[in-house]
Amino acid sequence: MRSTAALLLLAVFALAAWTWFPAPVATVPLVHVIDGDSLTVRHDGTTLTIRLTGIDAAEYRQDCGRGDASRWPCGREARTMLEKLAGRGPLQCEVAAKDRYGRTLAACRTRPLPDGIDLGAEMVRLGGAIATSDAYMIEEAEAQAQRSGIWQGDFVRPADWRATHERPTDAPAPPDA
């Protein structure tokens, strides 16, 4: 009984610490935008690949439909959107975890709160990415209502597009999966 109570108390303290003390935010110089949801930065003297949390951008080689049934390179446009949003950096990134490809998952802003632009939220709002969590559902609804970016015509969700398209054989591990 005592050990159960001790474990429960420990769990409560861990939850309280996790809730009250947010993940550290690092100011990192931007090196390169890889695609619409991945970028590289310098952190502690090394190059780090960051995958923006909560979004999935159109793949670099992906194209999408317009309302008039023409096609446009939405994946290339997604990268251009992120390049414009991120500018030359530096970025304020809140690290969340690592993904299965070894990339660092993070939410990044152009400046510290409350002034900086949340890159993930803005990518979804502009229609360069879809929301993959509840965090950006409002932005996705706005993009759909305004028929912004990928929402202007037909498109294949990025995860579905990846599942049906092989990477080039000389391509490195997928930065956009």
QUIUR-V533324 format. One record per residue. N is the residue number from 1. RES is the residue in one letter. PHI is phi as a letter, one per 20 degrees, with the letter a starting at -180 (NA if undefined). PSI is psi in radians with two decimals (* if undefined). NEAR is the number of other ideal C-beta (glycine too) atoms within 8 Angstrom. Layout:
# QUIUR-V533324
n: {N/N}
res: {RES/RES}
phi: {PHI/PHI}
psi: {PSI/PSI}
near: {NEAR/NEAR}
This chain:
# QUIUR-V533324
n: {1/2/3/4/5/6/7/8/9/10/11/12/13/14/15/16/17/18/19/20/21/22/23/24/25/26/27/28/29/30/31/32/33/34/35/36/37/38/39/40/41/42/43/44/45/46/47/48/49/50/51/52/53/54/55/56/57/58/59/60/61/62/63/64/65/66/67/68/69/70/71/72/73/74/75/76/77/78/79/80/81/82/83/84/85/86/87/88/89/90/91/92/93/94/95/96/97/98/99/100/101/102/103/104/105/106/107/108/109/110/111/112/113/114/115/116/117/118/119/120/121/122/123/124/125/126/127/128/129/130/131/132/133/134/135/136/137/138/139/140/141/142/143/144/145/146/147/148/149/150/151/152/153/154/155/156/157/158/159/160/161/162/163/164/165/166/167/168/169/170/171/172/173/174/175/176/177}
res: {M/R/S/T/A/A/L/L/L/L/A/V/F/A/L/A/A/W/T/W/F/P/A/P/V/A/T/V/P/L/V/H/V/I/D/G/D/S/L/T/V/R/H/D/G/T/T/L/T/I/R/L/T/G/I/D/A/A/E/Y/R/Q/D/C/G/R/G/D/A/S/R/W/P/C/G/R/E/A/R/T/M/L/E/K/L/A/G/R/G/P/L/Q/C/E/V/A/A/K/D/R/Y/G/R/T/L/A/A/C/R/T/R/P/L/P/D/G/I/D/L/G/A/E/M/V/R/L/G/G/A/I/A/T/S/D/A/Y/M/I/E/E/A/E/A/Q/A/Q/R/S/G/I/W/Q/G/D/F/V/R/P/A/D/W/R/A/T/H/E/R/P/T/D/A/P/A/P/P/D/A}
phi: {NA/f/f/f/f/f/f/f/f/f/f/f/f/f/f/f/f/f/f/e/d/f/g/f/d/d/e/c/f/f/d/a/e/e/b/f/b/c/b/d/c/d/b/l/n/c/e/c/e/d/d/f/f/n/c/c/e/g/f/g/e/e/d/c/e/e/f/e/m/f/d/b/f/f/f/f/f/f/f/f/g/f/g/f/f/f/m/e/n/f/d/d/d/d/f/d/a/d/e/f/e/n/f/e/e/b/e/c/c/f/b/f/g/e/e/f/e/f/g/f/f/f/f/f/f/e/n/e/b/d/e/d/b/f/g/d/f/f/f/f/f/f/f/f/f/e/l/e/l/f/e/f/a/e/b/d/g/g/f/f/f/g/f/d/c/f/f/g/f/e/f/f/g/f/f/c/f}
psi: {-0.75/-0.70/-0.64/-0.75/-0.69/-0.74/-0.72/-0.75/-0.74/-0.74/-0.70/-0.77/-0.72/-0.75/-0.74/-0.77/-0.74/-0.66/-0.76/-0.47/1.71/2.86/2.54/2.54/2.21/2.42/2.05/2.38/2.41/2.31/-0.88/2.45/2.13/-0.90/-2.81/-0.14/0.19/2.50/2.87/2.52/2.94/2.26/2.16/0.71/0.05/2.81/2.28/2.28/2.20/2.35/2.14/2.29/2.62/0.04/2.81/1.93/2.76/2.42/2.62/-0.71/0.08/2.50/2.78/2.86/2.63/2.98/-0.49/0.19/0.04/2.88/2.67/2.65/1.34/-0.52/-0.75/-0.70/-0.63/-0.74/-0.74/-0.70/-0.86/-0.66/-0.77/-0.73/-0.79/-0.46/-2.42/0.03/-2.92/2.95/2.70/1.90/2.29/1.87/2.34/-0.87/-2.97/2.57/-3.11/-0.24/0.07/0.05/2.64/2.22/2.26/2.67/2.20/2.55/2.81/-0.46/2.92/2.77/2.57/0.05/-0.54/2.73/2.25/1.95/-0.72/-0.82/-0.75/-0.64/-0.72/-0.76/-0.64/-0.18/0.36/-0.18/2.81/2.74/2.38/0.09/2.99/-0.28/-0.57/0.43/-0.61/-0.77/-0.67/-0.72/-0.68/-0.80/-0.73/-0.79/-0.63/-0.01/0.81/2.52/-2.16/-0.33/0.02/-0.24/-2.68/2.57/2.79/2.30/2.45/-0.73/-0.68/-0.67/-0.79/-0.66/-0.42/0.01/2.21/2.58/2.62/2.58/-0.45/0.10/2.50/-3.12/2.50/2.01/-0.16/0.31/*}
near: {4/5/6/7/8/8/8/8/8/8/8/8/8/8/8/8/8/7/6/5/5/5/6/6/9/9/6/12/7/14/8/6/10/10/14/15/14/14/15/11/14/9/8/3/4/6/7/10/12/14/13/15/11/10/14/9/16/16/12/10/5/14/7/14/11/10/7/5/6/6/7/9/8/14/15/8/12/18/14/8/13/17/8/7/11/14/7/4/9/7/14/14/13/12/10/8/6/6/8/3/9/7/11/10/12/12/12/14/13/10/7/7/6/3/5/10/9/9/15/16/11/11/18/16/10/10/13/15/15/10/13/6/7/5/9/13/8/6/12/11/8/10/15/8/6/8/8/10/13/11/10/11/9/4/11/8/8/14/7/8/12/11/6/6/9/3/6/5/4/3/6/4/5/9/12/13/5}
